[in-house]
Amino acid sequence: MARNLAPPHVLNVGDLRRLARNHLPRMAFDYIDGGADREITLRENCAAFDQVLFRPRCAVATPTCDLKTTVLGTTLDLPFALAPVGSSRMFHPRGEEAAARAAGRAGTAYTLSTLSGCRLEDVKAATRGPAWYQLYLVGGHDVARAAMDRAQSAGYTALFVTMDTAVAGMRERDPRNGTKELLSGNPFTMLPFLPQILARPRWLAAWWRDGGLMNFPNIVLPDGPMGYADVSAALEQAPVSWADLAWIREAWKGPIVVKGVHVGDDARRAVDEGADAIVVSNHGARQLDTVAPTIRVLPEIVAAAKGQVEVLMDGGIRSGSDVVKALCLGARAVLIGRAYAYGLAAGGEAGVTRAIDILRADIVRTLKLLGCDATVRLDRSFVDVPSGWLTRA
């Protein structure tokens, strides 16, 4: 039975999260919801937005608000795009295609993870909007080159190189939920953890119809697509260094975005290495715990970039006002991940559309209350931030 995603049942991203939690087995929900270690940064990524206070202009009529922005030479109808979220088919059948379709219909970009359960060609065909490809070096350089060639041929227009996964973070929810055991296919090791899956028969039936334990079709190894196994080991064998940007630049003939920048020195290094844009990101708080929330370090990265490259941001965004605060602090646009992943789990493509609609309406309302008629006019004069955030440059 379809879930009702309209008001008053779903008013905000928190409502989508609640529906996702009710629909998914604990293993899958915690994959979306969890973070590294004690999850301190996970909480702070969201809480830090509360320290940014608005400075509205009164008596300003804003009958319309323009939300358009330009990222990497492409005009987006919204100041946010969909971030790469791996294994989205675990949340909904053909999940990456469903999310891409919703993004394109909304006039914004979709970023596909290397760790997708859908072929990159099928995902690009699903959207009428721009599509970007996020790169891991899983499988080695030749495997990565082959994926980049496919992505360019399919029409992906930018490459997002994730730099913060030398090893996978310690996401404690996964071993507690028996994720590795459930993916092993061994009935004896799976048995203690099966009740969480059997408790979600609707999800289980949809997952089974979608092919069950899928592989990663964009990581084509000599013996075929990489299986849906323990990704942590594969990532540990494929770290990305600054030196890799040289051969990646030769292989990819479009814009290259460095994702995972968290300090000003790395922002300057990215500029020196020829990056076209930077994503301020702590990987959704899934890697190193107790790093600063991304909205807090955004001003440092913007100052270090000195306008030479575009600065994007992800992490902790759950409302349109969060988007507006990031734009005020210098982000060209933001990437949303969990916000739409909750929607995908809650209601498939319709759930992603609802997440986008919620954020869009929040942004328009926030702009009107601020007395600003366009997101491109936002600047630091519209916010107050703690003084300590601005001490580095």
C-alpha positions in Angstrom: 0.0 0.0 0.0 1.4 3.4 -1.0 2.4 5.7 1.9 0.8 9.2 2.1 3.6 11.7 1.6 1.4 14.8 1.4 0.8 17.3 4.2 -0.1 16.9 7.1 1.5 13.5 7.1 4.8 14.6 5.8 5.8 18.2 6.6 9.5 18.0 6.9 12.5 15.7 6.4 12.1 14.3 9.9 8.8 12.9 8.8 10.4 11.2 5.9 13.0 9.8 8.2 10.3 8.3 10.5 8.6 6.7 7.5 11.9 5.3 6.2 12.7 3.8 9.7 9.3 2.1 9.7 9.7 0.7 6.2 13.4 -0.5 6.2 15.0 -3.3 8.1 17.4 -1.9 10.8 20.4 -2.8 8.7 19.3 -0.7 5.8 17.9 2.2 7.8 21.1 2.5 9.9 23.2 2.5 6.6 21.4 5.8 5.8 21.1 7.1 9.3 24.3 6.2 11.0 27.8 7.8 11.4 31.2 6.9 12.6 32.3 5.9 16.2 30.3 7.8 18.8 28.5 9.8 16.1 29.5 13.1 17.6 30.1 14.8 14.3 26.9 13.2 13.0 25.0 15.1 15.6 27.0 18.3 15.3 26.7 18.4 11.5 23.0 19.3 12.1 23.3 21.1 15.4 25.8 23.6 14.1 23.3 25.2 11.8 21.4 26.3 15.0 24.4 28.6 15.8 24.0 30.5 12.5 21.4 33.2 13.2 19.5 35.1 10.5 19.5 38.9 10.1 16.3 39.7 8.1 15.5 42.9 6.3 12.1 44.2 7.2 9.4 45.8 4.9 10.9 44.2 1.7 8.4 42.9 -0.8 9.5 39.7 -2.5 6.6 38.5 -4.6 8.9 36.0 -6.4 12.1 34.4 -5.5 14.7 33.1 -8.0 16.4 29.9 -6.8 18.6 29.3 -9.9 22.3 29.0 -9.6 25.2 27.9 -11.9 27.5 25.1 -11.0 30.3 24.0 -13.2 28.8 26.0 -16.1 25.4 24.3 -15.8 22.3 26.2 -14.7 20.3 24.5 -11.9 16.8 25.5 -11.0 17.6 24.9 -7.4 20.6 25.8 -5.2 21.0 22.1 -4.3 21.8 18.9 -6.0 21.5 15.3 -5.0 24.7 13.9 -3.4 26.1 10.4 -4.2 24.5 7.8 -1.9 25.8 4.2 -2.4 23.7 1.1 -2.6 20.5 3.1 -3.1 18.8 -0.1 -4.5 18.9 -1.3 -0.9 16.3 1.4 0.0 14.0 1.1 -3.1 13.9 -0.9 -6.3 16.1 0.7 -9.0 16.8 3.4 -6.3 19.5 5.3 -8.2 17.3 5.6 -11.3 14.3 6.7 -9.2 16.3 9.4 -7.5 17.9 10.6 -10.7 14.5 10.9 -12.4 13.1 13.0 -9.5 16.2 15.3 -9.6 15.9 15.8 -13.4 12.2 16.6 -13.1 13.0 19.2 -10.5 15.6 20.8 -12.7 18.7 19.9 -10.6 21.6 17.5 -10.9 22.0 13.9 -9.6 25.4 12.6 -8.5 25.9 8.8 -9.0 28.1 6.9 -6.6 30.6 4.4 -8.0 29.0 2.0 -5.5 25.7 2.1 -7.3 23.5 -0.9 -7.8 22.3 0.3 -11.2 24.3 0.7 -14.4 25.5 4.2 -14.9 24.0 4.2 -18.4 20.6 3.4 -17.0 20.8 6.1 -14.4 21.8 8.8 -16.9 18.9 7.7 -19.2 16.5 8.1 -16.3 17.1 11.8 -15.8 16.5 14.7 -18.1 18.8 16.9 -15.9 22.6 17.0 -15.5 24.3 13.9 -14.1 27.6 13.8 -12.3 29.7 10.8 -11.5 31.5 10.2 -8.1 34.7 8.2 -8.3 36.3 5.7 -6.0 39.3 3.8 -7.3 37.9 0.4 -6.2 39.4 -2.3 -8.4 42.4 -0.2 -9.4 43.2 2.4 -12.0 42.2 0.4 -15.1 38.8 -0.4 -13.6 38.3 3.3 -12.7 39.4 4.4 -16.2 36.9 2.1 -17.8 34.1 3.5 -15.6 35.1 7.0 -16.4 35.1 6.2 -20.1 31.6 4.8 -19.8 30.4 7.8 -17.8 31.7 10.3 -20.4 30.1 8.3 -23.2 26.8 8.2 -21.3 26.8 12.0 -20.9 28.0 12.6 -17.3 29.3 16.1 -17.3 31.5 16.3 -14.1 33.6 13.9 -12.0 33.6 14.1 -8.2 36.7 12.5 -6.8 36.2 11.5 -3.1 39.4 12.0 -1.2 38.5 11.1 2.4 38.3 7.3 2.3 41.8 6.0 2.9 40.0 3.5 5.1 36.3 3.2 5.9 35.2 4.8 9.1 34.1 2.7 12.0 30.3 2.7 11.7 29.4 0.8 14.8 25.8 0.2 13.8 26.8 -2.0 10.9 28.6 -4.8 13.0 25.9 -4.6 15.6 23.2 -5.2 12.9 25.2 -8.0 11.4 25.5 -6.3 8.1 28.6 -8.3 7.0 26.9 -11.6 8.1 23.7 -10.7 6.2 25.7 -10.0 3.1 27.7 -13.2 3.3 25.0 -15.5 1.9 25.9 -18.1 4.6 22.7 -19.1 6.3 24.4 -20.1 9.5 26.1 -16.7 10.0 23.0 -14.9 8.8 20.5 -16.6 11.1 20.9 -14.5 14.3 20.3 -11.3 12.2 17.4 -12.4 10.0 14.5 -11.3 12.2 15.1 -7.6 11.4 14.6 -8.5 7.7 11.7 -10.8 8.2 10.0 -8.1 10.2 9.8 -5.9 7.1 8.0 -8.3 4.6 7.0 -5.5 2.2 10.6 -4.3 1.9 11.8 -7.9 1.6 9.3 -8.7 -1.3 10.3 -5.5 -3.2 14.0 -6.2 -2.7 13.6 -9.8 -3.8 11.7 -8.7 -7.0 14.5 -6.2 -7.7 17.1 -9.0 -7.8 18.0 -9.4 -4.2 21.7 -9.2 -3.3 22.9 -7.2 -6.3 26.4 -6.5 -7.5 28.2 -3.2 -8.4 27.8 -3.0 -12.2 30.1 0.1 -12.6 33.0 -1.7 -11.0 33.8 -4.3 -13.6 36.7 -6.6 -12.5 38.4 -9.2 -14.8 35.9 -11.8 -13.6 32.8 -9.5 -13.9 31.1 -6.9 -11.8 32.2 -6.6 -8.2 30.0 -8.5 -5.8 28.0 -6.9 -3.0 30.6 -7.8 -0.4 32.4 -6.0 2.4 33.2 -2.6 0.7 35.5 -1.5 3.5 38.3 -3.9 2.4 37.9 -2.7 -1.2 38.2 0.9 -0.2 41.2 0.4 1.9 43.0 -1.1 -1.1 42.1 1.9 -3.2 43.0 5.2 -1.5 43.1 8.4 -3.5 46.1 10.7 -3.3 46.8 14.1 -4.7 49.2 12.4 -7.2 46.2 10.6 -8.7 44.6 13.8 -9.9 47.2 13.9 -12.7 46.2 10.7 -14.4 42.5 11.3 -13.6 42.8 14.6 -15.4 44.2 12.9 -18.4 41.4 10.3 -18.4 38.5 12.7 -17.7 37.9 15.5 -20.2 35.4 17.6 -18.1 35.3 19.4 -14.8 36.9 17.6 -11.8 35.6 18.3 -8.3 37.6 17.4 -5.2 35.2 16.1 -2.5 36.1 15.8 1.1 38.0 19.0 1.7 37.9 20.1 5.4 40.8 22.5 6.0 42.0 25.6 4.2 45.4 24.1 3.2 43.7 21.3 1.3 41.4 23.8 -0.4 44.5 25.6 -1.7 46.1 22.3 -2.7 43.0 21.4 -4.7 43.2 24.8 -6.5 46.9 24.2 -7.3 46.2 20.7 -8.6 43.7 22.1 -11.0 40.3 21.2 -9.4 37.4 23.0 -10.9 35.4 22.9 -7.7 35.6 21.8 -4.0 33.1 20.0 -1.9 33.4 20.8 1.8 32.5 17.5 3.3 33.2 15.1 6.2 31.4 12.3 4.3 28.2 12.7 6.2 30.1 12.1 9.5 30.8 8.5 8.4 34.6 8.7 8.4 36.5 10.5 11.1 34.5 11.3 14.2 34.9 14.6 16.1 35.9 16.6 13.1 34.2 19.9 12.9 30.8 20.1 11.3 31.0 21.2 7.7 29.0 24.5 8.0 31.5 25.6 10.7 34.5 25.1 8.4 32.8 26.4 5.3 34.0 30.0 5.8 37.6 28.8 6.1 37.4 26.9 2.9 35.7 29.8 1.0 38.4 32.2 2.2 41.2 29.8 1.2 39.6 29.2 -2.3 39.8 33.0 -2.9 37.1 32.8 -5.6 39.4 30.6 -7.8 37.1 27.6 -7.7 33.5 27.0 -6.8 32.8 25.8 -3.3 30.0 23.3 -2.6 29.1 21.8 0.7 27.3 18.8 2.2 26.5 17.5 5.7 23.7 18.0 8.1 21.2 19.7 5.8 17.7 18.9 6.8 15.7 22.1 5.8 15.7 24.9 3.3 16.9 27.3 5.9 20.0 25.1 6.3 20.6 25.5 2.5 20.1 29.3 2.8 22.7 29.5 5.6 25.3 27.6 3.6 24.7 30.0 0.6 25.1 33.0 2.9 28.5 31.7 4.1 29.8 31.3 0.5 28.7 28.0 -0.9 27.7 28.1 -4.6 25.3 25.3 -3.9 24.9 22.4 -1.5 24.6 18.6 -1.9 21.9 16.8 -0.1 22.2 13.1 0.8 20.3 11.8 3.8 17.4 14.2 3.2 16.5 12.6 -0.2 17.6 9.0 0.9 15.0 9.1 3.6 12.5 10.1 1.0 13.6 7.3 -1.4 13.2 4.7 1.4 9.8 6.2 2.4 8.2 6.4 -1.0 10.6 5.8 -3.9 10.6 8.4 -6.6 7.6 10.2 -5.0 9.5 10.3 -1.7 12.5 11.9 -3.3 10.2 14.4 -5.0 8.6 15.2 -1.7 12.0 15.8 -0.1 12.9 18.2 -2.9 9.6 20.0 -2.6 10.0 20.4 1.1 13.4 22.0 0.7 12.3 24.2 -2.2 9.3 25.5 -0.2 11.5 26.1 2.8 14.0 28.1 0.8 11.4 30.3 -0.8 9.8 31.0 2.6 13.2 31.7 4.2 14.1 34.1 1.3 10.9 36.0 1.6 11.2 36.4 5.4 14.8 37.5 4.9 13.8 40.1 2.4 15.9 38.6 -0.4 14.5 37.8 -3.8 17.2 35.5 -5.2 19.6 32.9 -3.8 22.5 34.5 -5.8 22.0 37.7 -3.7 22.6 35.9 -0.4 25.8 36.9 1.5 27.2 37.0 5.0 25.3 40.2 5.8 22.2 38.0 6.2 23.6 35.9 9.0 25.5 36.1 12.3 28.0 33.4 13.1 30.1 32.7 16.2 33.3 34.7 15.9 35.5 31.6 16.3 34.3 30.3 12.9 36.0 33.1 11.1 39.4 33.1 12.6 41.1 30.9 10.0 41.8 32.0 6.4 
